[in-house]
């Protein structure tokens, strides 16, 4: 069995259809930590059967789930990855290599593989928030759904948002701390059939995420 090099935190809410493909595509040495956020479709059982470490977070929210996963991790390096099949786990080693090479945080810039992968409303909201970050001196073009950093460094940022504002707060605090942030293009695919994004799957979800992230910028 390969040595665990990276703990991969996968927040999960009803992703039973996507989990086999996502977990099966992880490189050797990358241990999945599936954080169940109240699934009703058997996601945690499927993840456990496939060899993932499963932890439960009763408080709903993206930030709550990823923070619970971060606390459950024990590898030096941790990665964050959506569990819906939209991202390719095979691209994680590029980000890991960047952190091993001196970056404090490596993030993915989503490159849609089809017109249906990234709805217009989600793309517009992301572009607005990324532009606001660049005005603050952060050279990023995406509010990264795929990212890698050292676990202890992430904990030192003391991120408090437990909703959709978590990734934005991470970037803002990393910038304030003077972190070197490297951004890489990553494939962004349509989600596995039977799954639906809690953010970009609807205009309402996107607006809720932009609202949460706007509160972070207003602090």
N, C-alpha and C positions, 0 to 999 in steps of 0.2 A: 504494500500500500504506500503511495507516494507521501512524502513529508508535506504537512500543511504549510504552505508558504503564504497564502492569502486567505483571509476569511471574506466570503462574498455575502453581503447582507441583501436579502431579497424581501422587501415588504410585500405582503400577500393578502389579498382580499378576493376570494372566489376566482382563483386562477388554475383550477383543476385541469383545464384543457391545455394550458401552456406549460405547466411545470415539467412534464416528461421531456419535452424538447429543450427547455432552458437548462435543466439540471444535467441532461445528457450531453450538452455542448460545452460544459465547463472543462477547462484544461486540467490535467493532472496536477495535484498540489493545491487546487483552489477548492476550499471547503464551503459548501453552501450553508448559510444560516437562514432558514425561511421563517420570517416573523409573521405568524398568522394574526390578522387584525379583525377576526370575527367572521371567518368564512363559514358558509353553510353548504358548500358543495363538495366537502371532503378533501379540500386542499391540504390541510395538515397531515392527514393520513397518507395521502399520495406522496407527499414530500418525504415523510418518514420512511415509507416503503422503498423509496428511491435512494435512501442513504443520507438524506439531508438532516442536519440538526434543526429541530423545530422548537421554537419558543413562541409564547403567546403574549400578545399585548392587547388587553381589553379596551384600552382607551383608543377610540377611533381617531385616525389621522396619520398622514404620511410621516410627519416628524416624530410622532409617538412610536411608530413602528420601527423606523430606522434607528432611533435612539436606543430602543430596547435591543435591537440587533447589535449595536455598537457595544453595549454593556455586556452582551453575551459572548462577544468575540474575544479571542485571546492571542491571535496572530499579531505580529508586529504591523503588518500591512492589512488594510481592510479596503474592500471595494463595495460600491453600491450599484445595484443593478435592478431595473424593473423586472418583474416576474411574468410579464404578459407576452413575452416572445418578440417584442418589438426591437430588442437590442441583441447583438450577437456576443455571447460570452467569450467566444474565441478571439475577440479583439481586446480583451482585458490585458493580456501580457504587454501590449504596447504602452498602456498607461502605467502598469506596474514598473516597467523598465525605466520610465521617465522619473518616477519617484526614487527608484534605486539609484538613478543617475544624478540626483540632486534636486529635483523638483519637490516642493512641499505638498503640492496638490496637482494631480493630473485629471483633466476633465474631458468629456466627450462633446464634440460638436456634431449634432445630428445632421446627417445627410440622407434625406428621404430616398428610398429606392423605388417609390411609386407615388403617383399623385394622391393616393388614398391614405398614405402612411401618416401624414401630418395635416390635419384639417386647418383651413385658413384661419379660423379664430384662435386656435392654439398657437399657430405660427406667429400671428400678429401680436398676441399677448407676450410671447417670448421675446420677440424683436424689440418691443417697447421696453421691457425690463432690462434686456441686455444693453440697450442704448443708454439707459439711466446708469447702469453699472460702469460703462465706459466713460461717462462724464465724471465718475468718481475715480477714474484712473485704473480701472480693472479691465485689462485687455481680453475680454471674453465676448463671445457672440451667442452663447446659449446658456440657459439655466440648467446646468448639466444633470441629466438623468443617470449618466454613467460617470463614476469618479473613483479615484484611488488616493489614499493618503495613509500616513502612519496613525495607528489607533490612538496612541497617547497624545499626539499633536491635536487630533480632532477633539478629544475630550478636553484639552486645555482651552479650546475656544469657548467652552461653556455655552453652547447653543441652546436657547430656551424655547424656540418655536416648536410646537408639536403638531402643526397642521401643514398646509402646503407651502408655508413660508420658510420651512427648514432649509432647502437648498440655497435660497437666496441669502438667508442669514449666514450660512456657512461661507459663501463667497464674500460677503461684506466684511465679516470678521477676519477672514483670511487676508483680505486686502489690508485691513487696518493693522494686522500683525506683521505685515511686510513679507508675506509668503510669496514664494515663486510659484506661479500657477501656469502650467503648460496645458494647452488645449490641442486636441487631436480630432480629426474627422473620424466619425464612426457611422456605420450603417444604421439607418432607422427604417424598420420594416413595418408592414401592416401587422397588427397584433394577431396572435393565433386565433383562429375561428372559434367563436364562443366566448371570447373575452371582450371586455370593453373598458377603455381607459376611464379612470375616475376623474381625470382632469380634461384631456382633450376630446373625450368621447361626446361631449355636449358643450354648447355655448355656456350653459349654466355652470358646468364644471370648470371651464376656463375662467369665467368671471370670478368664481369663488377662489380659484388659485391666485389670480391677479390681485384680488382683494387682500388675501393673506400676505402676499408678497409686498403689496403696497404698504401694509402696516409695518413691515420690517424696514422699509426704506424711510418711513416717517419717524423712526425712533431717533 
